[in-house]
Amino acid sequence: MMTMGYNSLLGLLILTGDIWAIINIFQSSVSNEKKLIWILAVALLPLLGLILWYFLGPRSSNRSQIL
């Protein structure tokens, strides 16, 4: 039962990160085509898409304030 709790927590953290990434993608100033590509990458590859978007995605002023 404990391992199930840890897996659920990890899944919840990834889901939260993906939602955060998608919101930031919508708020970015890149073209709609690039937004669609990034949203599909994050949605279809939750962990890998999130990591790729964080390092390779368009920068916004919101993300630089967090760091």
One Martini backbone bead per residue (centre of mass of N, CA, C, O) as a GRO file, in nm:
protein
   67
    1MET     BB    1   0.054   0.064  -0.018
    2MET     BB    2   0.296   0.261  -0.011
    3THR     BB    3   0.381   0.249  -0.312
    4MET     BB    4   0.116   0.364  -0.417
    5GLY     BB    5   0.155   0.646  -0.289
    6TYR     BB    6   0.417   0.725  -0.440
    7ASN     BB    7   0.303   0.700  -0.726
    8SER     BB    8   0.079   0.910  -0.689
    9LEU     BB    9   0.262   1.147  -0.621
   10LEU     BB   10   0.425   1.147  -0.882
   11GLY     BB   11   0.182   1.184  -1.072
   12LEU     BB   12   0.089   1.455  -0.948
   13LEU     BB   13   0.349   1.613  -1.010
   14ILE     BB   14   0.341   1.577  -1.317
   15LEU     BB   15   0.062   1.700  -1.364
   16THR     BB   16   0.130   1.978  -1.247
   17GLY     BB   17   0.362   2.040  -1.445
   18ASP     BB   18   0.193   2.019  -1.703
   19ILE     BB   19  -0.009   2.243  -1.640
   20TRP     BB   20   0.201   2.464  -1.608
   21ALA     BB   21   0.316   2.441  -1.896
   22ILE     BB   22   0.053   2.494  -2.056
   23ILE     BB   23   0.002   2.774  -1.945
   24ASN     BB   24   0.276   2.894  -2.044
   25ILE     BB   25   0.230   2.838  -2.341
   26PHE     BB   26  -0.023   3.015  -2.376
   27GLN     BB   27   0.142   3.285  -2.269
   28SER     BB   28   0.309   3.290  -2.498
   29SER     BB   29   0.457   3.453  -2.805
   30VAL     BB   30   0.421   3.234  -2.988
   31SER     BB   31   0.309   3.054  -3.215
   32ASN     BB   32   0.045   2.842  -3.259
   33GLU     BB   33   0.207   2.603  -3.370
   34LYS     BB   34   0.411   2.584  -3.134
   35LYS     BB   35   0.205   2.547  -2.913
   36LEU     BB   36   0.087   2.282  -3.020
   37ILE     BB   37   0.345   2.116  -3.010
   38TRP     BB   38   0.401   2.149  -2.704
   39ILE     BB   39   0.133   2.039  -2.601
   40LEU     BB   40   0.161   1.759  -2.728
   41ALA     BB   41   0.424   1.680  -2.590
   42VAL     BB   42   0.318   1.706  -2.296
   43ALA     BB   43   0.065   1.516  -2.329
   44LEU     BB   44   0.211   1.252  -2.460
   45LEU     BB   45   0.490   1.329  -2.278
   46PRO     BB   46   0.491   1.412  -1.972
   47LEU     BB   47   0.791   1.405  -1.872
   48LEU     BB   48   0.954   1.464  -2.129
   49GLY     BB   49   0.797   1.718  -2.219
   50LEU     BB   50   0.859   1.884  -1.966
   51ILE     BB   51   1.167   1.881  -1.992
   52LEU     BB   52   1.189   1.997  -2.276
   53TRP     BB   53   1.036   2.258  -2.226
   54TYR     BB   54   1.217   2.373  -2.001
   55PHE     BB   55   1.488   2.375  -2.188
   56LEU     BB   56   1.353   2.447  -2.504
   57GLY     BB   57   1.149   2.642  -2.460
   58PRO     BB   58   0.992   2.917  -2.436
   59ARG     BB   59   1.046   3.220  -2.304
   60SER     BB   60   0.938   3.383  -2.006
   61SER     BB   61   0.888   3.604  -1.753
   62ASN     BB   62   0.769   3.403  -1.547
   63ARG     BB   63   1.000   3.188  -1.540
   64SER     BB   64   1.236   3.386  -1.454
   65GLN     BB   65   1.109   3.460  -1.173
   66ILE     BB   66   1.125   3.179  -1.037
   67LEU     BB   67   1.448   3.157  -1.070
   0.00000   0.00000   0.00000
